[in-house]
Amino acid sequence: MESDVQWMQRALQLAAYGMGNVSPNPMVGCVIVHDGRIIGEGWHRQYGGPHAEVRAVENADHQGNAHLLGEATAYVTLEPCSHFGKTPPCADLLIARKLRRVVVCNEDPNPLVAGQGMQKLRNAGIQVESGLLSEEGAALNVRFFTAMRQHRPYVILKWAETADGFLGYDNGLPLKVSGELSNMRVHQWRTEEDAILVGYKTAWMDNPRLNVRKWVGHDPVRIVLDRYLQLPASLNLFDQSQPTLVVNRREATPLPAEPERYATAHTVGYLKVEPGMDEIGEMLRGLVKRKIHSVFVEGGAAVINSFLQSGHWDEIRRCQGSFAIGEGVKAPVPAGTLWHSEQVQGDLWSFYSAATHSRYSPQ
């Protein structure tokens, strides 16, 4: 029905408000409708906090609409959970409040749920429908779905190059390629991902902080590739202002039996990767075990090229500046499918996807 689409679009819009705050949980929105009118709505706002269904029911109660729930429809962007985690099962809440109908955008790929939530609702006599705007829902939660289905984080490769295709000078001297608005955009993107990754050379020569300064949001986990643990402890990456994970061949920090969101601890940890044919794949599998569901790769050239060659990437975000330098460190060659480009002041941004799937924009 056309009205069903309208309410699910609203639920997706609400879910997107959780971007950068709920991982490793998915973003979820819920809208409760009675007789063509929203009587309650909510979204999952913070990891460990109440889920979208709980907030929507509480919102309905607060507005004096509790008596209408028994004849209402809940539109939920992801299947209501059926297990005890940080919070009780949302399916149980909807059953207890006697919702008449539940419309679901996506089935939850988490093996702890995987259809069981919807089955529990049906067993309780609630009418359940699923698959409405499923492509939009999958695009919104592509990080969570990638982690659940491919057992690795969602990987975004980002770089800025000059108009003639160079990342910087051969001698390592600083080079500002992109403009201020582009820099602000990059800091916004940092708040949306679980981790940010650089290689040994970038860490050594640029001494980056890899935090968020030009936007409001959480700092990502910092990941640095240092095979032989040669980087000095004096670097900004090791100041313990935010978590740092060192990927290497020598040392490993034991993984807790049930790891929490990695970003809760401001420490330096170590992920050991054995030499082999697929070191990037092994690293990514180790990251997802640490509840890191997305990685923003910012360089340098060798690291980005290694991801491209491995095939373990999902998006490219490429910025081309407006000036040339003649010679220097050659920029990577984009791969995949160009799906969007736009001008930001003097910078040209191009976006590539490794796979063809819909893109979701809450605007």
Secondary structure, DSSP 8 states (H G I E B T S, - for coil): -HHHHHHHHHHHHHHGGGTTTSTTS---EEEEEETTEEEEEEE--STTS--HHHHHHHHHHHTT-GGGGGG-EEEEEE----S-SSS--HHHHHHHTT-SEEEEEE---STTTTTHHHHHHHHTT-EEEE-TTHHHHHHHTHHHHHHHHHSS-EEEEEEEE-TTSEEE-TT------S-HHHHHHHHHHHHHSSEEEE-HHHHHHH----S--SSSS---EEEEE-TT--S-TTSGGGSSSS-EEEEESS------SS---GGG--SEEEEE--SSTTHHHHHHHHHHHTT--EEEEEE-HHHHHHHHHHT---EEEEEE-S---SSSEE-----SEEEEEEEETTEEEEEEESS--------
